[in-house]
Amino acid sequence: MDSATLLHNGLVSLKPLIGMMFVLLYVGLIMFNNKRLRVVWSVVGVLFLATLFKVFGFHLIRGISTILRDYLSSISWNVLGIFTGMSMIAYFFIESRMPAWLADWFIARSRTVGMAMLWLCALAGGISAFVDNVATVLIVAPIATAIAKRLKVSPVPLLIGIAISSNLQGTATLVGDPPSMIAGAFISQQGIGFGFNEFFWFWGKPGLFFTVQFGALFGFLVLHQLFRKHKQPAFMPEPVKIESVAPTIILLCVIASLAVATKFDPNFSYFGGTSACIGACIGFIWHHFHKSKNADGAFDHQKGMTANLAILKHYDIETPLFLSAIFILVALVEKCGLVGDMAVLIQSMFGKNLFVTYTVIVWMSVALSGFIDNIPYIMVMLPVTAQLGKLMGGDAPQQTFILLAFGLLIGACLGGNCTPVGASANVVTIGMLKKQGHDVTFGQFMKIGIPFTVAATFAGYLFIWFLWS
């Protein structure tokens, strides 16, 4: 029997252990969220050893090489490439001062402070559709804090509004958030071409981008109610000078390349990640010369190298490592048969009632994502929605799968806005407020987060159902 078949049969026999370890993974992520990398790789290590000795016994060399090949093939390198490249480009975009200039442009055109606050939240959402949510908060929050200090009002509602707005819009495009990248990759791997453009328009219908915007309209009504008491006239901010438009051009070029990615790479395997990383390399070249140039026009290349190293030191290496481990674990869950079991269980509970199944997936995702990491949850549930599409879809299994997958993504991504620990941007925001002397409780955050989430999710939930059912 060849190694691949031997491994597959062995994973099926290890189904109870894999299921138990995945449950323990969630428990560990909840209890030790600040040590999530150790938790997830510990689970990978346990299952690696269990597979090695259960399946291959004393054939260690054959076993190790087979399992490592299987693990490496389970990782979506394209997703990691997009995340890495866009993260680097985001740093250059921030340093160019373009986001700060945009914020000032909106504030200068606002009649009242309350409207300026709403525009800042909208700007955070707009940036977050193309830049990581945490980076977006770091871009916009200092501007918001300065406004609050100048007006002598609490920055808490405004910064929470910025965080939840960025989380909302991160779902709108392929590059906005890791779950969107993961969803794009998975849908493409089902034989359905799904790339950057398909988030906007898919199968002749408005896609996830417009779903999010429809939800945002209702979410922003909540924020409007929150900020409307600030009726003071808006003030002219300190003028901000854009240092360079080069990072903006790089960002737009990468987005343009992603827009045509499905023509060259319908299976979402290499093109997007390669484009993003090439864009990041060009960004480093620009940054090197930008930082090397002295006032007299001469170049000090040591300064440029130091500036680039400083950006690399701030790179979020934990997220790609975390994603890699989750890709491996989800592949094990799928290969051992647990995904099929979960799909059959859901179907047995709700029968052929697609509306009930869809409703449960959306609102269960909202409830869970307020407290657990939505990345492993989405990665496990996407294959489940694909199986449910085949079981419940009748003559249109792909359309049923898309309906459930879109509902899953909306529920899981927006659900993180319910609590201060539901999304990384929320955690960063609470930390920033604490440094300013504002201790935000669960209740204070949820007083804003839950109404916003319910309004935005319910609108998106109905939008998807009436469009895709």
KOLTI-698489 format. One record per residue: residue in three letters; x, y, z of N, C-alpha, C in turn. Coordinates in steps of 0.1 Angstrom, whole numbers, plus 5000, padded with zeros to 4 digits. Layout:
N
ALAXYZXYZXYZ;...
//
This chain:
469
MET500849885000500050005000500950125000;ASP500650224991501450344990501250435003;SER502250525005502250605017500950695018;ALA500550755007499350845008498150775012;THR497850655007496750575010496850525025;LEU498050485029498250445043497950565052;LEU498350685049498150795057496650825058;HIS495950825047494550855047493750755056;ASN494050625054493350525062493750545077;GLY494950585080495350605094494650725100;LEU494450835092493750945097492250915100;VAL491650825092490250785095490150715108;SER491150625111491150555123491450645135;LEU492050755133492350855143491250955145;LYS490150945139489051035140488651085154;PRO488450985163488151025177489251115183;LEU490451085181491551165187491651305181;ILE491451305167491551435160490351525165;GLY489151465167488051545171488251595185;MET488751515194489051555208490051665209;MET491151645201492151755201491651885195;PHE490751875186490252005180489352075191;VAL488551995199487852055210488752115220;LEU489852045223490852095232491552225227;LEU491652235214492252345207491452475211;TYR490052465209489152575212489252615227;VAL489252515235489352535250490652615253;GLY491752565247493052635249493052775243;LEU492452795232492452935226491653025234;ILE490552975241489753065249490453095262;MET491052995268491753005281493053075280;PHE493753055269495153115268495253185255;ASN494353285253494353355240495653425237;ASN496353475248497653545246498753445242;LYS498553315243499553215239499053125228;ARG498253185219497553095209498553025200;LEU499653075198500653015189501152885195;ARG501452885208501852765216500752665216;VAL499552705218498352615219498252545206;VAL498152615194497852555182498952465177;TRP500252505179501352415174501552295184;SER501152305196501152195205500152085200;VAL498952125196497952035190498551975178;VAL499152055169499751995157500851895160;GLY501651925170502651835174502151695179;VAL501151705188500551585193499951495182;LEU499251555173498651485162499751425152;PHE500851505150501951455142502451325148;LEU502751325161503351215167502351095167;ALA501051125170500051015170499950955156;THR499951035146499850985132501150905129;LEU502250955133503550885129503550745135;PHE503250735148503450605154502250505152;LYS501050565150499850485147499950425133;VAL500350515124500250475109501550405104;PHE502650465108503950415102504850335112;GLY504450335125505250255134506650295135;PHE507550195131508950225133509550275119;HIS508750285109509250345097509350495098;LEU510250545106510250685109510550775097;ILE511550745090511950825078510750835068;ARG510250725065509050725055507850795061;GLY507650775074506550845080506650995081;ILE507851035086508051185088507951255074;SER508551195064508551265051507151265045;THR506351165047505051155042504151255049;ILE504251265062503351355070503751495067;LEU505051525066505451665064504951715050;ARG505051625040504551655027503051685027;ASP502351605034500951625036500651755043;TYR501351785054501151905061501452035053;LEU502552025046502952145037501952165026;SER501452065020500452075010499052125015;SER498852115028497552165034497552315035;ILE498752375036498852515038498552595026;SER497652695027497452785015498452895015;TRP499552865007500652955006500253084999;ASN499253084991498753204984498053294994;VAL497353245004496753325014497853395023;LEU498853315026499953365035500653475027;GLY500853455014501553555006500753685005;ILE499453675003498553795003498653865016;PHE498553795027498553855040499953925043;THR500953855040502353915042502554035033;GLY502254025020502554135011501654255015;MET500354235018499454355021499854415034;SER500354335044500754385057501954485055;MET502954445047504054525044503654655037;ILE502754645027502354765020501554855029;ALA500854795038500054885048501054975056;TYR502254915060503154995067503655115059;PHE503955095046504355205038503255305036;PHE502055255034500855345032500655435044;ILE500855385056500755465069501855565069;GLU503155525066504255625066504155735056;SER503355705045503255815035502355925039;ARG501655905051500756005057499456025048;MET499255935038497955945030496755925039;PRO496655825048495455805056495155925065;ALA496255985071496056105079495556225071;TRP496056235059495556345050494056325047;LEU493656195044492256165041491356195053;ALA491856165065491056195077490856345078;ASP491856425076491756565077490756625067;TRP490856565055489956605044488556585048;PHE488156475054486856445058486356535069;ILE487256555079486956645091486656785086;ALA487556835077487356975073486056995065;ARG485456895060484156905053482956865061;SER483156845074482056805083481456935090;ARG480156945091479557055097479657055112;THR479556935118479556915133480556815137;VAL480956825150481856725155481356585154;GLY480056565157479456435156479556375142;MET479356465132479456415118480956385114;ALA481856455120483256435118483656295124;MET483056265136483256135142482756025133;LEU481556045128480955945119481855925106;TRP482356035101483156025089484455945093;LEU485055965105486255895108485955745109;CYS484855705114484455565114484355505100;ALA483655585092483555545078484855535071;LEU485755635073487155625068487855505072;ALA487755465085488355345091487855225083;GLY486555225081485955115073486555105059;GLY486555225053487055225039488555175038;ILE489355225047490755175047490855025050;SER490054985060490054845064489654745053;ALA488954795043488554705032489754655024;PHE490954725026492154695018493354685027;VAL493254715040494354715049493954635061;ASP494854565068494554485080493754575090;ASN492854515097492054585107492854655118;VAL493754575123494654635134495454755129;ALA495954745117496754855111495854975109;THR494554945105493655055103493355135116;VAL493155055127492955125140494155205144;LEU495355155141496555225145496755355136;ILE496155355124496155465115495255575120;VAL493955535123492955635125492855675140;ALA493155585149492955615164493655735169;PRO494955755165495555885170494856005166;ILE494256015154493556125149492256145158;ALA491556035160490356035169490656085183;THR491756035188492156075202492456225203;ALA493156275192493456425192492156505192;ILE491156455184489856525184489156525198;ALA489156405204488556395217489256485228;LYS490556485227491256575237490956725235;ARG490856755222490656895219489256945223;LEU488256845222486956875226486656845241;LYS487656785248487456745262486356655264;VAL486256555255485156445256485856315257;SER485156215261485756075262485956025249;PRO487155965246487455905233486955765232;VAL486355705243485955565243484955535232;PRO483755605231482855565220483355585206;LEU484155685204484755705191485655595187;LEU486555555196487555455193486955315191;ILE485855295199485155165197484455165184;GLY483855285180483255295167484155265156;ILE485455315157486455295147486755145146;ALA486955085157487354945157486254855151;ILE484954875155483954785149483654825135;SER483854945131483754985116484754915108;SER486054905113487054845106486854695105;ASN486354635116486054485115484954455105;LEU483954545105482854525095483354525081;GLN484054625077484454645063485654545059;GLY486254495069487354395066486754275058;THR485454245060484854135053484454165038;ALA484554295035483954335022484854295010;THR486154275011486954245000487954125003;LEU488554074993489453964994490553995003;VAL491054115003492354155011492054215024;GLY490754235028490454305040490754235053;ASP490754105053490854035065491253885062;PRO491953815070492353675068491153585065;PRO489953595072488853515069488353525055;SER488353655049487953675035488953605026;MET490253615029491253545020490953395021;ILE490753345033490453195034489253155027;ALA488153235028486953205021487153205006;GLY487853305001488153314986488853194981;ALA489853154989490653034985489852914985;PHE489052894996488252764997487152754986;ILE486452864983485452864973486052834959;SER487252894957487952864944488352724943;GLN488752664954489152524954487952424952;GLN486752474952485552394950485152394935;GLY486052454927485852464912484952584909;ILE484852674918484152804915485152914915;GLY485352974904486353084903485853204912;PHE486653224923486253324932487453404937;GLY487653524931488753604935488353744939;PHE489153844937488953984942487654034936;ASN487454024923486254084916484954024921;GLU485053894924483753824928483253864942;PHE484053934950483553994962482554104959;PHE482754164947481854274943480654224935;TRP480954144925479854094916480053954913;PHE479053864915479253724914478053654908;TRP478253584898477153514891475953614887;GLY476353734883475353834879474653894891;LYS475153884903474453944915475454014923;PRO474954114931475854184941476554084950;GLY477854094953478554004961478654054976;LEU479653994983479854024997480054175000;PHE480754244990481054384992479754464995;PHE478754434986477454514987476654464999;THR476854335002476154285014476654365027;VAL477954385027478554455039478154595039;GLN478054665027477654805026476154815031;PHE475354725027473954725031473854715046;GLY474654625052474754605067475254735073;ALA476254795067476954915072475955025074;LEU475055045064474055145065473255145078;PHE472855025082472155005095473055015107;GLY474254965106475154975116475555125119;PHE475655205109476055345110474855425116;LEU473655375114472555445121472655435136;VAL473255325141473555305155474555405160;LEU475655415152476755515155476255655154;HIS475355685144474855815143474055855156;GLN473255765161472555795174473555815185;LEU474655745185475655765195476455895195;PHE476655945183477456065181476656195179;ARG475356185178474556305174474456405185;LYS474856375197474856475208475956575206;HIS476956535198478156625196477856725185;LYS477156835188476656925178477557045176;GLN478657045183479557155182480057165167;PRO480357295163480857305149482257235148;ALA482457165137483757105134484857205133;PHE486057165136487157265135488157215124;MET488957315120489957275110491157215117;PRO491457095112492657025119493957075114;GLU495057035121496357075116496557015102;PRO497057095093497357045079498356935079;VAL498056835072498956715071499556715056;LYS500856695055501456685042501756545039;ILE501256505027501556375022503056365018;GLU503756265024505156245021505456195007;SER504556095003504756034990503455964985;VAL503155964973502055894967502455754963;ALA503755724964504255594959503555474965;PRO503455474979502755354985501255344981;THR500655454978499255444974499155384960;ILE500155424951500155374938500455224938;ILE501455184947501755034949500554954953;LEU499755014963498554944968497554934957;LEU497355034949496355034938496754934927;CYS498054924925498554834914498354684919;VAL498654654932498454524937496954484936;ILE496054584940494654554939494254524925;ALA494854604916494454584901494954444897;SER496054394902496554264898495654154904;LEU495154184916494254084923492954074915;ALA492554194909491354194901491354104889;VAL492554074884492653984872493153844876;ALA493353824889494053704893493353574889;THR491953574889491253454886491353414871;LYS491753504862491953474848493253384847;PHE494253414855495453334854495553224864;ASP494753234875494953144886493553114892;PRO492653034885491353014889491252934902;ASN492252854905492252774918492852844930;PHE493152974928493653054939494852994946;SER495852964938497052884943498352964944;TYR498453074935499753144935499753284932;PHE498853334923498953464916498753574926;GLY497753574935497553684944498653704954;GLY499153594960500253604969501453654963;THR501753604951502953654944502853804941;SER501753844936501553984933501754074945;ALA501154034957501254114969502654114974;CYS503354004973504754004977505654084968;ILE505454084955506154164946505954314949;GLY504654344952504354484956505054524968;ALA505154434978505854464991507354484988;CYS507954404979509354424976509654564969;ILE508754604960508854734954508754844965;GLY507754814975507654914986508854924994;PHE509554814997510854825004511854904997;ILE511954884983512854964975512555114977;TRP511255144975510855284977511255334991;HIS510955255001511155305015512655325018;HIS513455235012514955245014515455375009;PHE515055414996515555534991514855664997;HIS513655645001512955755008513555795021;LYS513955685028514555715041516055745041;SER516655705029518155725028518455865024;LYS517555935018517856075013517956175024;ASN519156245024519356345034518856485029;ALA518856585038518356715035519156775023;ASP520456745022521356795012521256724998;GLY520356624998520156544986521056424984;ALA521956404993522856284993522156164999;PHE522556044996521955925001522855855012;ASP522155825023522855745033522155615034;HIS522655515027521955385025521855305038;GLN522755335048522655275061521355315067;LYS520955435066519655485072518455405065;GLY518555385052517455315045517355175050;MET518555105052518554965056517954955070;THR518355055079517855055093516355075093;ALA515855165084514355185084513655065079;ASN514154995069513554875065513554765075;LEU514654755082514754645093513754675104;ALA513554805107512554845117511154805113;ILE510754815100509454765096509354615097;LEU510454545093510454395094510254345108;LYS510854425118510754385132509354395137;HIS508554485131507154505135506154415128;TYR506754335119505854245111505154145120;ASP503954115118503154025126503353885121;ILE504553825126504853685122503953585128;GLU503353625139502453525147501253485138;THR500653575131499453545123499753435112;PRO500753455104501053355094501353215100;LEU502053215111502353085118501053025124;PHE500253105129498953065134498053005123;LEU497953085112497253035100497752905095;SER499052885094499652765089499252645097;ALA499252655110498852545119497352515117;ILE496552615116495152595115494852535101;PHE495552565091495352505078495652355079;ILE496652315086497052175088495952105096;LEU495452165107494552095116493152085109;VAL492752185101491452175094491552065083;ALA492652055077492851945067492751815073;LEU493251795085493151665093491751635096;VAL491051745101489551725104488751685092;GLU489051745080488351705068488751565063;LYS490051535064490451405058490051285067;CYS489851305080489451195088487951175088;GLY487151265082485751245080484851315089;LEU485451395098484651475108483751585101;VAL484251645090483551745084482251685078;GLY482351565072481151505067480151465078;ASP480651425089479851385101479051515106;MET479751625106479151745111478051795101;ALA478251785088477251825079476051735080;VAL476251605081475151505083474351535096;LEU475051575106474451605119473551725118;ILE474051835111473251955109472051925101;GLN472251845090471051815082470051735089;SER470451635098469551555105468751645116;MET469451745121468751835130467651925124;PHE467951975112467152075106466452025093;GLY466651895090465951835078466351905065;LYS465451925057465651995044465352145044;ASN465152195056464752335057465952425056;LEU466152475044467352555042467352685049;PHE466152745050466152875058466552865072;VAL466052755079466452735093467952705094;THR468452625085469852585085470752715083;TYR470352795073471052925071470953015083;THR469853025089469653115100470453065112;VAL470452935115471252885126472752915123;ILE473252885111474652915108475053055110;VAL474253145105474553295107474653335122;TRP473553305129473453355143474253275153;MET474453145150475453065158476853125156;SER477153165144478453225141478653355148;VAL477653435149477653565156477953535171;ALA477153445177477353415191478653365195;LEU479153275187480453205190481653305187;SER481553385177482653465173482953585183;GLY481953605191482153715202483153665212;PHE483453535212484253485223485453385218;ILE485253335206486353245201486953305189;ASP488153265185488853305173488053265161;ASN487753355152486853325141487653255130;ILE488953255130489753195119489553045119;PRO489852975130489652825130488252785128;TYR487352865133485852835132485452845117;ILE485852945110485552965096486152855088;MET487352815091488152715083487452575085;VAL486952555096486252425098484852425092;MET484152535093482752545089482652565074;LEU483652615067483552625052483352495046;PRO484152395049483952255043482552205047;VAL482152235059480752185063479752245054;THR479852375051478852435042478952375028;ALA480152335024480252275011479552145011;GLN479652065022478951935023477451955023;LEU477052055031475652085032475052125019;GLY475852195011475352234997475052104989;LYS475852004990475651884983474451804988;LEU474251805002473251735008471851805007;MET471851935007470552005007470252084994;GLY471252094985471152184974470352134963;GLY470052004962469251944951469851964938;ASP469152034929469752064916470752184915;ALA470852254927471752374927472652364939;PRO473552264940474352254952475352364954;GLN475852424943476852524944476152654949;GLN474952684945474252804949473952794964;THR473552674969473252654983474552664991;PHE475652614986476952634993477252774994;ILE477152854983477452994984476553074994;LEU475253034994474353105004474853075018;LEU475152955021475652915035477052975038;ALA477852965028479253025030479253175032;PHE478453245025478353395027477753425040;GLY476653345044476053365057477053335068;LEU477853235067478853195077479853315078;LEU480353365067481353475067480853595074;ILE479653635070479053755076478853735091;GLY478253625095478053605110479353595118;ALA480353525113481553505120482353625121;CYS482453705110483253825110482653935118;LEU481353955116480654065123480454035138;GLY480353905141480053865155481153905164;GLY482353925159483553965167483354105173;ASN482454185167482154315172481354315185;CYS480854205189479954205201480754225214;THR481954185215482754185227484054245225;PRO484754295236486154355234487154245231;VAL486854115232487854015229487453935216;GLY486453985209485953915197486853935185;ALA487654035185488554065173489854135178;SER490854115170492154175174492154325174;ALA491354385165491254535165490654585178;ASN489654505183488954545196489954545207;VAL490754435208491754415218492754535218;VAL493254565206494254675204493654805209;THR492354835205491654955209491554965224;ILE491154855230490954865245492354885252;GLY493354835246494754855251495154995250;MET494855065239495155205236494355295246;LEU493155265248492355335258492855325272;LYS493255205275493755185289495055265291;LYS495855275281497055355283496755505285;GLN495555545280495155685282494355705295;GLY494255595303493555605315492055575315;HIS491655505304490255465303490055315303;ASP489655265315489455115316488055085311;VAL487955025299486654995293486254855297;THR485054845303484554715308483854635296;PHE483554505298482854435288481454495285;GLY480854545296479554605295479554735287;GLN480554815289480654945281480854915266;PHE481754815263481954785249480754725243;MET480054625250478954555244477754655242;LYS477654755250476554855249476554925235;ILE477754935229477954985216478054865205;GLY478754765209479054665199477854575196;ILE477054545206475954455203474854515194;PRO474354635197473454705187473954715173;PHE475254755172475854775159475854635152;THR476354535159476454405153475054345149;VAL474054355157472754305154472154375142;ALA472254515142471754585131472454555117;ALA473754555118474554525105474354375101;THR474354285110474254145106472854115101;PHE471854165108470454135104470254185090;ALA470754305087470554355073471254265063;GLY472554225066473254145057472654005056;TYR472153955067471553825067470353815058;LEU469453925058468353925049468753955034;PHE469754035032470254065019470753945012;ILE471553855019472053735013470953635010;TRP469953625020468953525018468053555006;PHE467653685004466753714993467453714980;LEU468753734980469553734968470053594963;TRP470353514973471053384970470253264973;SER469053274979468353154983467553094970;
//
